[in-house]
Amino acid sequence: MAEIIQKDGTWTFDGDAVRIVPGRDKGVGLLRQTLGEVLVPLRALAGISYEPGRKLGRLRLRLRDGADPLLQVTGGRLPEASDPYRLTVEPDRGGVAEYFVDEVRNALLLDQVDAGPAGSFLLPGPPVPITVGAGDGTVAFDGDRVSLEWNWTTEEAKRSGGPREFRVADLRSVEWAPSRGLDNGWIRFALAGAGQSAAPKYDPYTVELFGFKKDPLMALVAAAVAVRMPHPTAPVSSPELPSGAAGTRPGAEPGPAPALAPALAPAPAAAPVEDHDALLRRLRELGELHQAGILTAEEFTTAKAAILGRF
């Protein structure tokens, strides 16, 4: 067990995950306070570093690309005060920070964690329901439906169309961008089949952000929506073929059933016997994915049966 407690927050590592609890210092951004505790599984980490400084040091977690929906939608554009994976370290706690780094790095080496891009989200994203009012509107999301409502700052051309509501299944993408200088930011919902979006000021599916304190909270909404959409690395289904009919054409005999995703596919019959500890660890990981809502009950049952068959 390794732990470091600072005004900025508390990080704890138990060998399987890093638990991040934000502090109450004035330097802790509103996004971190609202997001609350974050549990980062070891398999989601690509690395960790400690950067000492004259006055303050920085402890940073580096997550695998595609592992966290929040990092996916923000693309490295979060202000430092809003970054949940950064911890300010007092000079007299530099030794503790270095010990924390060593413990995490050793666990990554022992578990042989792949630091490459993740094929699915490994963190569950912000909890829902979530409602944020900022810029020229308010976004509410209940885990299935997104609703947009406008305020007095909204352009008449956009406000005249009234509130908007749509389901996650109707979306092609969700985007978040912060305000920079004189340029306003936005959270934009692109519906499947829709044409090119208008400027944020006029787009009825975009909330324009003006650079105020609550703007980063819209990134939490975007992440909560993104984690319930197909992962960016997921293969795109051919629009000409009905669901479940991949590899067929009109008038032809049905082809073989599509292969299961790599995480769920049973091992080939000729596969070598695997280490029991590795299989037990994989079972535990699947259980965590199921509890986080990333795997459905059916997917979890299928994957569990496949792994049990390897013992």
Disulfide bonds with the S-S distance in Angstrom:
none
